[in-house]
Amino acid sequence: MNPIFCAVDTADIRGAKGLIQLLKRDVGGFKLGLEFFMAQGSAGYKSVVPNGMPVFLDVKLHDIPNTVAGAVTSLLSLQPAFITVHAAGGSAMMRAAAEAAAEAGERRPKLLAVTVLTSLDSDDLESIGQGSDTEAQVVRLGKLAIESGMDGCVCSPGEILAMRAALGRSPVLMVPGIRPSWAMANDQKRTLTPREACDAGASYLVIGRPITKAEDPVEAAKQIVAELN
């Protein structure tokens, strides 16, 4: 399976639909996040996602357990492949989310716990009172997430090896912060190339601007696939 989830980071429904139609044969799925979902909601989601196309719905749910469970239930009709919740919400919240997802039976989405945002580094964690060891915080939250019923985690490339050592081979690792060698890092502080990330143990790669902002997005996606192969 093509492990690339292309990040559709726009609130514009026509732009999102055009990009998805353009790239649907060259990537494994698409990531739709808060920017799009807050602007367009469920109706917009349904209008841009082709039938059967895997979607990583990156809404990063974080609230009291009952509210998060209700939010997951509300999203089940969209049949996304993945939904994110913040591991920092705690075990009870994640367990409530997992129980809600189970209502969908065989069509249940996989729940991924967000550990430490890829835009944060050790200095950032220190400033918000979470200590300065990024990797230790990611692993701590990753273990809690799997114990609490999550199917996997979102982590940066720099934590893949540590997460695999701590969690084993089964959990899904969805990895943003991926930058081909020919692309700029932008605001992602902890990056690897697609090949490096897969070799380290990433299950799926979230790639946005190196594809979506390229002069030829299709060719950029093809080039990344070629690197992986």
Backbone torsions as a table, in degrees:
resi	resn	phi	psi	omega
1	MET	NA	139.5	174.4
2	ASN	-65.0	119.0	-174.2
3	PRO	-84.6	2.8	-173.6
4	ILE	-85.4	122.7	167.8
5	PHE	-105.5	113.2	-178.4
6	CYS	-79.6	127.2	-178.9
7	ALA	-80.4	115.6	178.6
8	VAL	-96.0	83.6	-173.7
9	ASP	-95.3	73.9	178.6
10	THR	-149.7	152.9	174.5
11	ALA	-96.7	-5.1	-175.5
12	ASP	-84.6	118.8	-174.0
13	ILE	-68.6	-37.7	178.8
14	ARG	-68.0	-40.6	178.2
15	GLY	-64.2	-42.0	179.4
16	ALA	-64.0	-44.9	-178.8
17	LYS	-64.7	-41.2	179.4
18	GLY	-63.4	-42.1	-179.3
19	LEU	-66.6	-42.0	179.5
20	ILE	-64.7	-43.5	178.3
21	GLN	-64.0	-36.5	-179.3
22	LEU	-66.6	-38.3	-169.1
23	LEU	-106.9	-1.4	-169.7
24	LYS	-62.1	-20.7	179.2
25	ARG	-92.2	-7.4	-172.2
26	ASP	-118.4	-1.6	175.0
27	VAL	-129.5	165.3	-177.6
28	GLY	-84.2	-18.9	-179.4
29	GLY	178.8	-174.0	-177.3
30	PHE	-132.3	145.7	172.8
31	LYS	-101.6	123.9	171.2
32	LEU	-112.8	130.4	-174.2
33	GLY	-118.5	-163.3	-175.7
34	LEU	-60.4	-38.8	-177.1
35	GLU	-56.4	-46.4	179.7
36	PHE	-74.3	-46.7	-171.5
37	PHE	-68.3	-35.1	178.0
38	MET	-67.6	-31.3	-179.0
39	ALA	-83.4	-37.5	-168.9
40	GLN	-114.4	-21.5	177.0
41	GLY	65.0	-164.0	-176.8
42	SER	-63.7	-38.6	-179.2
43	ALA	-63.7	-42.9	177.9
44	GLY	-64.0	-40.8	176.7
45	TYR	-55.7	-50.8	-177.3
46	LYS	-63.7	-29.6	-176.2
47	SER	-78.2	-20.1	-176.1
48	VAL	-107.8	-16.1	-174.2
49	VAL	-94.9	119.8	177.3
50	PRO	-66.4	150.0	178.2
51	ASN	-57.6	130.7	176.2
52	GLY	84.4	-4.9	-179.1
53	MET	-81.1	123.8	178.4
54	PRO	-63.3	135.1	178.7
55	VAL	-125.6	132.5	172.1
56	PHE	-96.6	102.4	-177.2
57	LEU	-89.7	99.0	-170.3
58	ASP	-96.0	75.9	-177.4
59	VAL	-101.0	-6.4	172.3
60	LYS	48.4	60.3	-178.0
61	LEU	-63.7	136.5	-178.7
62	HIS	-157.7	102.3	-178.7
63	ASP	-164.5	-170.4	176.9
64	ILE	-66.1	155.0	-173.8
65	PRO	-52.3	-45.6	-176.8
66	ASN	-63.4	-38.8	-179.6
67	THR	-69.0	-42.2	179.0
68	VAL	-66.2	-40.9	176.3
69	ALA	-59.3	-43.2	178.0
70	GLY	-63.8	-38.0	178.7
71	ALA	-65.6	-42.0	177.7
72	VAL	-62.2	-45.3	178.0
73	THR	-57.7	-39.7	-179.6
74	SER	-66.2	-25.8	-177.4
75	LEU	-89.6	-11.8	-173.6
76	LEU	-61.3	-34.3	-178.1
77	SER	-65.0	-20.0	179.0
78	LEU	-79.1	-17.1	178.9
79	GLN	54.3	48.6	173.6
80	PRO	-70.0	156.2	176.9
81	ALA	-75.5	-35.2	-177.4
82	PHE	-139.4	145.6	171.7
83	ILE	-131.7	140.8	179.2
84	THR	-102.0	144.7	169.6
85	VAL	-132.5	155.2	179.1
86	HIS	-81.8	122.4	176.8
87	ALA	-60.3	-28.5	179.9
88	ALA	-65.1	-11.2	175.9
89	GLY	-71.5	-13.5	174.7
90	GLY	96.5	167.6	-174.2
91	SER	-63.2	-44.6	-177.6
92	ALA	-61.5	-40.0	179.1
93	MET	-64.8	-44.6	-179.2
94	MET	-67.2	-38.4	177.9
95	ARG	-64.4	-38.7	177.7
96	ALA	-64.1	-39.7	177.9
97	ALA	-64.1	-42.3	-179.5
98	ALA	-64.7	-40.4	178.4
99	GLU	-64.5	-38.0	178.4
100	ALA	-67.4	-41.5	179.9
101	ALA	-63.4	-33.8	-178.6
102	ALA	-63.4	-18.4	178.2
103	GLU	-60.9	-23.4	-178.1
104	ALA	-83.1	-1.6	177.9
105	GLY	62.1	-134.1	-177.5
106	GLU	-64.6	-20.2	-179.5
107	ARG	-92.8	10.6	-176.5
108	ARG	-60.4	139.9	174.1
109	PRO	-72.8	153.1	172.1
110	LYS	-83.1	137.8	-178.9
111	LEU	-100.8	129.0	-178.9
112	LEU	-115.6	131.0	179.4
113	ALA	-89.6	130.2	173.4
114	VAL	-81.9	124.9	-178.2
115	THR	-92.8	-85.9	177.1
116	VAL	-120.9	125.6	-178.5
117	LEU	-55.6	140.3	-176.6
118	THR	-68.4	-11.7	176.4
119	SER	-83.0	-5.0	-177.8
120	LEU	-103.2	142.8	172.3
121	ASP	-123.4	-171.5	-175.6
122	SER	-59.7	-39.2	178.9
123	ASP	-62.4	-39.6	179.1
124	ASP	-64.7	-43.4	179.4
125	LEU	-63.3	-39.3	178.1
126	GLU	-61.4	-39.7	-176.4
127	SER	-69.5	-22.9	179.2
128	ILE	-105.5	13.7	172.1
129	GLY	79.3	22.8	179.8
130	GLN	-107.1	17.6	-179.0
131	GLY	82.0	176.6	-173.1
132	SER	-109.9	-3.8	-177.0
133	ASP	-95.3	96.9	-176.7
134	THR	-60.4	-46.8	-176.8
135	GLU	-62.2	-42.7	-180.0
136	ALA	-62.8	-39.1	178.9
137	GLN	-66.8	-41.4	178.5
138	VAL	-62.1	-46.2	-178.9
139	VAL	-65.7	-41.6	178.9
140	ARG	-58.6	-48.3	-180.0
141	LEU	-69.9	-34.1	178.3
142	GLY	-63.3	-45.0	177.7
143	LYS	-61.9	-44.8	179.0
144	LEU	-59.8	-40.5	-178.2
145	ALA	-63.3	-47.5	-178.6
146	ILE	-66.8	-39.4	176.6
147	GLU	-63.2	-23.9	-176.1
148	SER	-97.5	10.1	173.8
149	GLY	97.7	6.9	176.2
150	MET	-73.3	151.7	179.3
151	ASP	-83.9	-15.7	-178.7
152	GLY	175.4	-165.2	-174.6
153	CYS	-139.7	159.1	166.2
154	VAL	-100.3	127.6	177.8
155	CYS	-145.2	163.0	179.2
156	SER	-78.8	163.6	177.5
157	PRO	-55.0	-36.0	-176.3
158	GLY	-66.9	-16.1	-179.2
159	GLU	-106.2	3.9	-176.2
160	ILE	-58.7	-50.9	-176.6
161	LEU	-61.8	-42.8	179.2
162	ALA	-65.2	-38.5	179.4
163	MET	-68.1	-40.8	177.6
164	ARG	-64.7	-39.6	178.7
165	ALA	-63.8	-36.2	-176.7
166	ALA	-83.6	-34.7	-170.7
167	LEU	-108.3	-15.8	-176.7
168	GLY	87.1	-169.9	-172.9
169	ARG	-88.5	-18.4	-171.1
170	SER	-73.0	-45.9	-175.1
171	PRO	-62.2	145.2	175.0
172	VAL	-71.1	135.1	170.0
173	LEU	-116.9	109.1	176.3
174	MET	-95.1	122.0	-168.1
175	VAL	-121.5	108.3	169.2
176	PRO	-85.3	-170.1	-178.6
177	GLY	71.0	27.4	-180.0
178	ILE	-94.4	126.8	179.8
179	ARG	-135.5	114.0	172.2
180	PRO	-54.6	155.9	-176.1
181	SER	-58.6	-22.9	-177.7
182	TRP	-93.6	5.8	-178.2
183	ALA	-113.1	151.7	177.5
184	MET	-75.5	157.6	-178.2
185	ALA	-74.8	-24.5	-175.6
186	ASN	55.5	-132.5	-175.7
187	ASP	-96.0	9.5	177.5
188	GLN	-88.0	121.0	-173.7
189	LYS	-90.6	-18.7	-176.6
190	ARG	-126.8	100.5	-170.3
191	THR	-125.8	159.0	167.8
192	LEU	-142.1	164.4	172.1
193	THR	-76.1	162.8	178.7
194	PRO	-56.0	-45.0	-179.1
195	ARG	-63.4	-43.9	179.8
196	GLU	-61.8	-41.6	-178.0
197	ALA	-65.8	-43.9	179.1
198	CYS	-65.7	-40.9	178.5
199	ASP	-63.1	-31.8	-179.5
200	ALA	-76.0	-21.2	178.1
201	GLY	126.0	12.9	176.7
202	ALA	-66.4	140.1	175.1
203	SER	-84.1	-44.8	-178.6
204	TYR	-139.1	152.6	-178.0
205	LEU	-117.8	130.3	175.0
206	VAL	-99.4	117.0	-177.6
207	ILE	-129.0	124.9	-177.9
208	GLY	-112.9	-92.6	-170.9
209	ARG	-56.6	-34.9	176.4
210	PRO	-57.8	-25.1	175.3
211	ILE	-96.9	-54.9	-169.6
212	THR	-70.0	-26.3	-179.5
213	LYS	-100.9	4.6	178.1
214	ALA	-72.0	155.2	176.6
215	GLU	-58.6	-37.9	177.8
216	ASP	-128.8	93.0	-176.8
217	PRO	-57.6	-38.5	179.7
218	VAL	-63.3	-45.1	179.9
219	GLU	-65.3	-38.0	177.9
220	ALA	-62.5	-43.7	178.6
221	ALA	-63.4	-42.5	178.2
222	LYS	-62.6	-38.6	-179.7
223	GLN	-64.8	-39.9	178.3
224	ILE	-66.5	-42.1	177.0
225	VAL	-60.3	-40.9	178.0
226	ALA	-62.0	-40.3	176.6
227	GLU	-60.1	-41.2	-177.6
228	LEU	-68.5	-31.2	-177.0
229	ASN	-87.5	NA	NA
